[in-house]
Structures are given as structure tokens and as C-alpha cells.
């Protein structure tokens, strides 16, 4: 990648979005690297980006197939009351777990209204208070914008 293949826009010239997907732990840079190395970093990063896109597609397909197989195995084991199948590398166990509903806005307002005996204004006030006092984190990241 040569200098002619990219154009640098300084942060003062663009809108920097503080939201982002976040940086991964452990990749903090202490010193600012030399600008002459940037093309090499970009080239490697773009190569990895493309490779990971292909891998992600493959992973989605495999996860979808695993989900179908898991459903079939679960139904078979449950239907035949099989709790354990020993295999060469260990065992496949039938499990039944109970999980709780997520506590999103709709859940919170509904149940706070119920708690405050129908006072939806008080319920929304408590929810808004909690929402306003949630901690925020700024994370830095880069994003590839394709043409």
C-alpha cells in the first residue's frame, strides 16, 4: 500500500463517534507509532478484516447447523428419557435450565407500575432515575467503511 492509495483526514476534520463497538483489552498503545508505518498497519488490518469476514460467515453457518442438530438431539433424548450418552471424549448430558427474563425498559416500567400500585408516573420516574445514573464508558475503535 503506497502513500497514494490512502488519504488522511485528521480528527478535527471528522465527527468522532464516542459510542463504537469498543476496543479489546490489552491493545492500548503507550507511544504514538511513526506515520510511515501506517500503510503497513492498514494493509495487514484490511487483510485480517477480509479473512475474519469469511470466517464469520462460516461460523454462522456452522452455528445454525449445530442449533438444528442440538434441537434434534434434545428432542430425541427427552422423548426417550435419556439423561446421558457416553461418547469417546466424555458424555453428552440432557439438561433443563430455568433462566430469568431480561430486565429491559418494558419489563422495568411494567413491574415498577405494578409495585407502585398502578402509578405509572412514579414507575417511569424511578426508571428514568436509574437510566440517568447508569455508568458510561468511552471506547475507542476503528471501523471499515466500504464503498
Secondary structure, 3 states (H helix, E strand, C coil): CCHHHCCCCCHHHCCCCCCCCCCCCCCCCCCCCCHHHHHHHHHHHHHHHHHHHHHHHHHHHHHHHHHHHHHHHHHHHHHCCCCEEEECCEEEECCCCCCCCCCCHHHHHHHHHHHCCCCHHHHHHHHHHHHHCCCCCCCCCCCCCCC
